[in-house]
Amino acid sequence: MEQIFSFLFKYRPFHFREGEFLFQWRLEAWMLAILVCAILLAAWLPYRGWLGRTASRAWILPAARAAFLLGIMALLMRPSLVLSTLAPRENVLALLVDNSLSMGISDGETARGEPVRALLEAGSPWRQGLEDRFRLLRMGFDAESRLLREDAGPDWRGSRTDIAGALRDVLTRNRHEALGGIVLFSDGADNGIGGFKEILADLQARRIPVHTVGVGPRVLEPDLELTQVSLPRILVPETRTIARVTLRVNGYQGRESRLEVWEGNSLIQDQEVKLPFSQTALVEVPLTPRSRGIRIYRFRIRPLDDEALQENNERSAVLHVRDLENRILYVEGRPRWEYKFIRSAVSGDRHLRLESLLRTAINKYYRQGIEEESTLAAGFPSTREELFSYRALVVGSVESSFFTYPQMEMLRDFVDKRGGGFLMLGGSSSFSAGEYQNTPVEELLPVWMTPDEDMAPSDTLYRRGSARVELTPQGLRHPALQLGAGEAVNRRQWEEMPDLKDWNRVGALKPGATVLARLQDAQDGTDVPLMVFQRYGRGLAMAFLTGSSWRWQMLREHEDRSHQNFWQQVLRWLVNAAKDPVEVETEREIYSQGEEVKVQAQVYDPSFNPVQSARLAATLVSPSGNETGIELDWSPRDGGIYEGVTRPREEGLHQVRLEAEGVRGANPVSYGAGDAWFLAESGLREFHDANRKVEFLNWLARETGGHYYSLDDVGNLPEEVSYVESHASIPQTLELWDMPANFILLAALLMTEWVMWRRLGGI
């Protein structure tokens, strides 16, 4: 089609898109109007006697002649296209070739980068076309960029693709040269450090276009890719968690495969996966690390027949299993079965320390689980430092008047500022029955206290009866509610749990609330929430709207541990999300060797006020034991956040250690220490999401004034790449008067006039 267009209009569509149309012979408007009128009169006069005596079709005769004469006049005015072009051999054109592992992926019989090698070979017509117009700079890049020698082209062995860094290197290298453009050969699978905002601003300011050439298929098919593993970074030993594994399915819909989980050289899980008929699949894998330490899990989906790429079938995840100072404060307003059985469920858990404050009479308390005589001696904590030393807080059946208003504000800040976990249990003095409406406690909970107005008058704020527990889909997958291995076993375990005998009525759920379990009232079929949580500030808050979970222990066999497992998992989940005064983390847990790692630290004092003037000592410890300092600077985005970067030079597991100190008054003070772990791998990221990123390459070209090409139309690039509007451009005029389409049109007009003349009896 383009060849036909070029024959008729002399030039390719590209020139018409990029050029500006104008007439070289320009007339004043009044002169042009007189000339047009004269042409119309000359076309009308010969046929003026025909127009009244013959059919209306006679108007075609003067119209065809007028169009012919106007066409002649337009050609005499010399129609042209004006384009901005670069003077031959006066500008540098950088050829930037992706040399990463993804370019070496076999898309058929050869690597996807081989056509690029053929284009760049000395003496190739494509390269010769560029050398006639530019001085060429040939560079290859992966994690770094370098010049390409004639005797050593790309080898497709780079472990990382850093497009922004390569563009930055080209601009730096040619800072004082007339750079006419950059031609980027890549599949667009960028996994570098980013920074496109700054490099785009530089390219646009210097008016340097980036012409992108897309390599590789748009979709790898058939292919099965493990795209992501979601797993907590820190976990208490013997805590059950769920790894969520995301698969991308292309061409294998409806098939079966197997998902393997490896820890080191040990296969710890192997489960069958039924691939859906959609393009994505989510597989949930329960994990329970038993001992402390750094766990590196490798998740692998077994390859299927004729798979396009097998290197993208696995991902790694890093889990730090450590003991935390898991102090939990449990407050109860009166002795009851729920209090006794919760304490009993947690008593055998050496990773949780439940300190309880039980009111036995007015201003009299029974304390359990404390290690010091002074702990909770005055009742509920009255200072932030004392309350914030706990990681989680459980409030049982105790009315709101038990707390002073400042104490309730501390409860809210415990979740919001400190990042602790909060749980309110159901009971006759909880929620609305305890008059928590319009208090700071209602603000942090995931439910509104006031029930709906359309409730029957007989309904009370605290009800007794019989109701069965039903987990929601979110609850079936939640780590705190896993009573058995696998979804089917877990569902059956919950279906066998005894009915509950009481529950609290509350109002609507808040917008960010997640319901994990509901109750079905056996009497009237009413459906009410049982277990709901939400994120609030830096922490989370949960409502457990019953006080009769003890029946899950009393009405089952003595050896059944469902009740113990439930409460241990719920409390572990609460404390695991709590924050430390000093925390350090990396942006991700898996990096490529040499990739920039962004490190972020948060520093708070014992009252969890952000510290802006802390002295931080951060260190990167490599697998070989080498230590490198990391400079962290205070960020104005948030009070206690410090940021910095580092680069791992070795493969393997790296540790970031942090110590924070400061001065309080005239005395030095230590805020604490923290650490984070990440894994540096070589090359594996290149095989993930390794299809051609047409949208990204198009965007990069469009933002810089360049053009996107595929390998099918890259042959046009040597001619088109010189048409650039930049500081070094000169105008080029392309004549259009001699286009074959013009003469075909004029001949058609003359033929139309002659044929109509014949039909109307002119001869």
MODA-V31478 format. One line per field, one symbol per residue. burial: b if it has 9 or more other ideal C-beta (glycine too) atoms within 8 Angstrom, else e. A space follows every 10 residues. Layout:
burial: ???
This chain:
burial: eeeebbebbb bbebbbeebe eebbeeeeee ebeebbeebb ebbbeebeeb beeeeebbeb bbbbbbbbbb bbbbbebbbb bbbbbbeeee bbbbbbbbbb bbbbbebeee bbbebbbebb beebebbbbb eebbebbbbb bbbbbeebee eebbebebbb bbbbbbbbbb beebeeeebb bbbbbbbbbb bbeebbeebb ebbbebbbbb bbbbbbbeeb ebbbbbbebe bebbbbbebb bbbbbbbbbb ebbeeebbbb bbbeeeeebe eebebbeeeb bebbbbbebe eeebbbbbbb bbebeebebe ebbbbbbbbb bbebebbbbb bbbbebebbb bbbbbbeeee bbebbbbbbe eeeebbbbeb eeeebbeeeb beebeebbeb bbbbbbbbeb ebbeeebbbb bbbbbbbbbb bbbbbbbebb bbbbebeebb bbebbbbbbe beeeeeeeee ebbebbbbbb bbebbbebbb bbbeeeeebb bbbbeeeebb bbbbbbbebb eebbbbbbbb bbeeeeebbb bbbbebeebb bbbbbbbbbb bbbeebeeee ebbbbbbbbb bbbbbbbbbe bbbbbbeebb bbbbbebbbb bbbbeeebeb beebebbbbb bbeeeeeeeb ebeeeeeeeb bbbbbbebeb eebbbbbbbb bbeeeeeeee bbebbbbbbb bebbbbbbeb bbbbebbbeb bbebbbbbbe beebebbbeb bbbbebebbe ebebebbebb ebebbbeebb ebbeebbbeb eee
